[in-house]
Amino acid sequence: MKLFLLTALLASHLSAGDAPRVPVEAIKQIEASTDARFAVEPWDSLGDTRGSYLPGYGAVFTFEMSLIQVTPISPFHAAPTPAEIKTVHERKLKQLAVLKSTLREMLCKAATSLSTLPGTEQITFEAYLFNQSYEDHTGLPHRLMITANRQKLVDAVARHASQQELASLVQEQEE
């Protein structure tokens, strides 16, 4: 019975032959802008952004990165010093705050550019954060997910809401 109800719900959102509510081109545009945003230092992007539209939920964009570029272990740099480990940790903590702010900005841009996304649906950015095994992981999540309702973001952007108000519209989850 549950499977039937789920199938009926999905069928009501998209009938066979209907165009998707959010065109693939719109998703690809946000993927490209996300990749471009994190292609510069100090970020270390570890692959391309992947976006999907989930009918009834919204748009989800995932990517993997290191918060900063770290000197890799090699025959020429066999092990980091305690001072290097401390410096990397401090820099990553600072970049985590910058990442959260950047993702809030990106949510606002996505909300306005995904004009066919229903206002009741969500926009989510999910960052998988890479850390070397030797690093101090204290206070550094492995995963950061930031989500907001599209219509609330569009309304806030239209009235030039403060950063504090925009932050209040966003749900953050760290693991």
N, C-alpha and C positions, 0 to 999 in steps of 0.2 A: 504494500500500500504506500509506504514512504517513497519507494522508487517511482511509483506512478505519479505521486504528487510532485516530486522533484522534476520529472520529465515534463509534466504539464506546465509547471512554472517556467522552465526554460523555453518550452515551445511558445509560451505566451510572449516571451521577450523577443524571440527571433523565429519567425516562420521560415520554412524552407524557401530559399530563393531571395529572401530579403537581404538588402545590403546591411552590413554591420552598422550599428549606431555610430561607432567611432572608426573612421576609415584607417586602414593600415598605414597610409601615408602620414596621417597625423601622429600615430604612435612612433613611426620611424623618425619623424622630425624631432620628437622629444628625445628619443634614443640618441640621435646625432648631437643634439645640443648638450645633453648630459655628458656624452663622451668628450666633446670639445671643452666643456667646463673643467673636467678633471684630467685633461691631457697635459696640463702645465704643472710645474713645480709649485708647491712642495708635494702635491699629490702624486701617487704612484698607482695609476690605473692598471688593473690586472686582467683586462678583457673588455669586451664591448657590453654596453647596456642592453638589457633585454626587456622589452615592454610587451604587455598583453592587455587586452580589454576583456573583462569578465562581466558578461551581462548580469545586471542586478547588483553588482558590487561596484565596479568602476575600472579604472586604469591602474596597473601595477608596473613599476619599473624597478628592475634589480640590477645591481652591479657589484663588482668586487674591486677592492682597492686597499692600499696601505695608506695610512694617513700622511705619511712622509716617505721620501725615498731614503732607504737605509743602505749603508755600505754592506754589500754582501760578504759572506764568509767565503774566503778563497785561499789558495796557497800563499797569497801575498798579504792576507789579513785573516789569519787563522782563527782568532777569537777576539771578541770585543772586550775592551777594558771596562772595569766598573764605572769609570767616568763616562764612557761612551753609552753604556746601558742607561745610566741616569739621564744623560742629555737626550737620548732618543725618547725615553719615557716622558720627560717634560715637554718636548716638542709635540709628541703625539697627543698629550692631554690638551694642549693649546689648540691643536688642529681639530680635535673632536668638537670643541665649541664652534670653531669656524665652519666645520662640516654641517652642524645642525642649523646654523644661520643660513648657509648656502642652500641647504635643502628646503628650508622654509621659503626662500626666494624662488627656488625652482618650482615648488608647489604652486605658488601664485602665478608664475608664467604658464605653467601647464594648465591651470584652471581657466585662464583666459584663452589659451590657444586651442584647447579641446572643447570647442563651442558646441559640438554635437553630443558631448557626454551629458547625460541627464543631471540636472542640478542636485538630485537626491543621492547621486552616487559619489564614490570616494576617489581620491587620487593618492597613491601610495608610492613612496620611494623606499627601497630596501637596500641598504648597503651592508655587504659582508666585508668585514674589516680584517685584513691579514696582519698577523704579528709573528715575528720570528720566535722560535721556541726559547731562545736565550733572553728574550726581552722581559721586562717587568710588566706584567699584564694588569696590575692594580689600577682599577678605575677605567680600564679600556674594554669596551664591549667587543664581542665577536661579531655581533649583528646589531644594526641600528635600523629601525623601521619608523617612518614618519608618515602620518596619514591625516587627511583633512577632507571635509565635505566640499565638493566643487562649488556649489552655489554660495556657501558662506564665504569662501575665499574670493569669489568674483565680486560679491557685495562689498567685502572689506577693501578690496583693491579699488573699486569704483569710488568709495568715499575716502580714499587715502588714509586708511587706518594706520595707527601707530604700529611699530614693531612689537610692542607689548601686546596689543590686541591681536595681531596676526599670530603671535606665539600662542595665545590662549585658544585659538581655533584649531591648533594642531595637536594631535596625539603622538607622543613619542614612546617607543618601546625599545629597550636595550636588553640584550642577552649576552 
